[in-house]
Amino acid sequence: MYKSKKLGNFLGIRNLWLKNETENFTRTFKARDALVSLSRFQEIGLVEFAMCSTGNTAAAFSHAMRFTKKPMTIHMFFPKWTVIDLEPRTRGTTTVTIVNGDYDLTIRTAYDFCARNGLAFEGGFANPSRIEGSKTIAYEIAETDLEPDWYVQSVTSGTGVYALRKGYRELQEMGVVRSSPRILCVQPEGCAPMVHAFRKGKEKLDSEDKPNNPATFATTLSNTNPAFSYPYVRKAVLDFAGTFEDVSEAETARAFLLLFKLEKLLVDPASAVALAGIIKTISEGTIDREETILLNVSGGIRKEEPSEYGRNSLAKKKLSTRLTSQPSFSHVKL
């Protein structure tokens, strides 16, 4: 975590700080979720499960498999537009299924796969180990004695900001920190179901908030139906006097270039969405330029085509047999 100089000066923000999660071994804060989750799964004897991802989470779990004590098998499900980048593993097996549909269909497909094969589903936002992993960001902020006025992050299911709230609540109870930052959650205009529901004052997200065709080059944010997590994330944001904002593709592209040119950071476009949210809320007067702002910067550019990471032909054959009756998707074994 460090104070931005060039970017902050360019934007006229005196105290702009970057929580640079690209330094993690997967270039994303999801590395925290993956390490804690896999550790906990091994403690309870869970060595095979299925999960869904828009890219970053899958990369994190794939990398983290290098550190497990026992071999594990993960069945990963992706929407058709996902850019996949999985790391070589020293142990374990990964099977990949590409679903011909949006993230909502991907989750339902994974549920069905688990039900038919007697497997556990990783759980996403409902996996408490993810929350325990991501909340460590709050601990690291506290260790620096920085007291930001705002914490800004792009969201899809909102695990990161909900976990931040949990971490700060615990730190306050222990007397480690005196205050907590306000939270700004940012989504792209082409896929902003939480923003739409929040602006309407809804406590729950329903079908009219869900975009029919998500359109954003920040593909890791293309979860069209975060109905389960929204009430929790909304409460976290309101508890910390925060808000939601959406940004255009043009605003995101400009922010992406600013991070690269001024901070030398090649980030996931989702991070550019968050920076664009800062710029927009400052221009609208929601955030004051004199306030201390902490931006979560996470992720990098993913490869479009997977390399030869795994060679477990048995796992490929097994998955093919199970899924050929489902015409809505194809499968690829890495």
N, C-alpha and C positions, 0 to 999 in steps of 0.2 A: 504494500500500500504506500503510495507516495503522492505528493502534491504536484499537480500539473502546473507547468509554467507556460509553455508556449500555447497550449490549447486554452488554458484559463485566461491568459492575457488576450488572446484573440477574441474570445467571447465576452471579455469584460467581467469575468467572474474572479473575484479576488482569492477565494478559497475553494477551488475545485480539486477534489482528491479522486484518485483512481484506485479501486480495489482490483488489482490486476490478476484475475483468475486464470489468465492465459499461461501463467507460470506453473500451473498444476500439470501433472504428467499427461493429462488428456486435454489440456488447454481450456478446461471448463470447470466451473464450480461443481458440476455433477460428479467429479472425481470424489468429492467428500461423501456424496450419497452412496456411490458404488462401494467404496472401501468399507464403510460402516455396514451397509446392507449385506455384502458378501461375508463379512466377519460374523455377523449375527446369524445368517443362514447356516453357516457351517457349525456354529454353536448348537443350533437346534436340529442338526442333522439333515438339512435341506440341501441337496446337491444337484437337483434338476428342477428347473422352473421355466416359465415363459414370461416374456415382458414385451411392452410396446415402447416405441421411441420415434421421435422425429429427427434423431441424429446424434445429439450430444450425449444423451443418457446411454445409448447403446455403445458409443465409443468409450465412455467412462467404464462401463461394466466389462467391456472386452479387455481394456487395458488392465483393470484391477484383477482379472483372473490370473494374471502373472504372479500375484502375491498370495493366492489361496494355498492352504496347507494340503487340501485334497482336490483332486480333479472335479470339475463341475461341468454341467451341461446346461447351456442357456439357449432357449428357443426365442429368437428375436423376431418381432413383427413390425413392419414398417409400412407407412402409406406409400403409394406408388411414386410420389415426387421426392422422396427422401434421398439426400446425398449421403451415401454410406462410406464410412472410413473406419475400419476396424483394425486393431493392432495385432501383430503376431503374438501368439500365446505360447507359454512354455508348458502349460497343462490345460486340460479341459477341452470342451467341444462347443462350438457355436453353430447353430443352424439359423438360416435367415429366410423369412417369408415376406415377399413383397405383396401387399394387398392392393388390389385394383380399386381404390376408393380413398375416402378421407380418413382422418385419424379416428373418428368415431367408429367407423366400420372396422378399422384395424383393431381397436380394443375389443369389439364384439367378436371378431374372428378369433382373437387370442383367447377370449373367455371360452368360446366354443371348443377350441383346440384343447384347452386345459380340462374342460368337463368330459370330453370324449376320451381323454388319455389319462385321467386321474392325476393330473399335475397341478402344482401350485402356480398361481399367478402372482407376479412380483408386487403388483398393487399400485405402482405410481404414487400419486399423492397420498393414498391410503396406507402406504408402507411407512410405519413410524421410524424405521431406520434411516430413511431418506431425510426426514426432518431432523433427526439427531445429528446427521452428517452435516447438513447445510447450516445448522445453527452455529457451528463453530466459526462462521464468518463474524458473528457478533462478538465472540470471544476475542478474535484477533483484532477487531476494531478497538475493543476495550483495552487490550494490551498496549496500544499505542497512545492511550490517553486522549485520542481524538474524540470530540463530541460533535458529530455532524448534526446540522439542522435538518438535512434531508438525505435519505438513502434512496437511490434511484436504480431500478432494474426493469428490464423488459420481462413480461410474464406470458406464459401459456397456460399452465395449470396453477402456477403461483407457489410452488413448493419453496422456492428460495426466500420470498418475502414472508411467508407464513413462518418458516423456520427462524428467520431473523427476529421476528416478534417473540417467539418462544425463547430464543437465546437472550434477548434483552430483558424479558420478564424475569428470567432466572438470575441474571446479573444484578437487577434491581433488588430482588429479594435478598441477595447475598450482600448488598451494599457496595458492590464493585463500581457501579455507575450511578450517577444522579439523574440522568435523563436519557431518553431514547429519541432517535431521529424520526421525523415524519417520513412516511413512505410514499414514493411516487411509483406507481405501476404503469408501464407503457406498453401499448400494443400497436401493431400496424393497422392502418385503416381497413385494409383488405381482409383482416381477420381479428376483429376486436369485440368479441362477444361480452367480455367482462366490462369493458368500457361502456357499451350500450346499456347493459343491465344496470350498472352503477348510476349512469346519468338519469335513468328513469326511476331511481330510488328503489329498485327491486332488491328484495332480500334473497331471492332465488333467480337463477338464470333459466329461461324457458326457450322454446323453439323459435320464437320471433327474434331472439337475440343472436341466433346461430346463423352465420353466413352460409349461403348455399354453395358458393364457389370461392373458397379462400384464395385471395390473390395478393401475394407478397413474395419478394425474393428472400425475405427472412424466413425461410421454410421451417426452421426449428420452432417458430411461433405459430404454426398453422394447426393448432388444436381448435376445431370449430365448436366443440361442445364441452367446455370445462364445468358442466353443471354441478358435479359432485364437489369440486374444490371451491367454487366461487363463494358460497356463503362463509367459508372459513377465511378465505383471503380478504373478502370484503370486511369482515369483522376485524381482522388484523390491521387493515388500512385505516379503518375508522377509529380503532383504539389508539392508533398512533397519529391521529389527526392528518391523515394523508389523503391521497386522491388517485384517480385513474386518468390517463390521457391517451389519445391515439395520434399517430403521425402518418403523413403521406409517404409514398415511395420516394418522391423527390427529396423530402426532408431527410429520410433515412440515408439516401445515397450521398447527400452532402455531408452528413455526419460521419458516414463511413470514410469518406475521403479526408475529412479533418483529422480523424483518429490516426489515419495512416500517414498523412503528410506532417502533422505536428507532433505526434507522439510515437511515430514509427511502430504502430500497433496494427497488425493485420488480423482483424477480428471477425467473429461470426457476425453477419448483418444484424442479428438480434441485439448485439451491444450498440450498434449504430442506432437502432430504434430507441434505446434508452437515452442516448445522448441527444437525439432529436427531440425527445420528450422534454429534456432539460431546457433546450433552446426555445421550444415552443411555450412552455409554462413561464419562463422568464419574460418572454415577449408579451404574454397575456397578464403578467403581474401576479401569478400564483406563487412563484418563487422569486425572492429578492436576490439581486446579484451580489449583495453583501453577505448573504448567508453562506454557511459552510455546506458544500454539497459533496456527497460521496457517490461516485458512479461505479457500479459493478461492470467490469469489462471482462468478457468471457468468450472463449471459443475462437476457432480459427477457420480457415477455408478448408472444407472437406473435399476429398477426392471424389470425382464423379463415377469412376469405375473402380471396384474393389480389386486389389491384387490377389495373388495366390497366398492367402493367409493360412488356410487350414486344408488338410488333405484327408479328412475322415470320410471316406466314401460310404461307410456303413451308416453313419448318421444321415447322409444325404438320401440313401435308399429308404431308410426308415421313415423319414419325413415325407418323401414322395408317396409312399404307400398310404400314409394316413390322410393326405390332403388332396389326392387326385379327384375326389368326389366333389370338391368345391370349385366351381368354374370361375369364381370371381377373382381369383388371384393366381399368380405363378410363384414358384419358389426357386431360390438360388442358394447353393451351399458354398460358403467361402472356404 
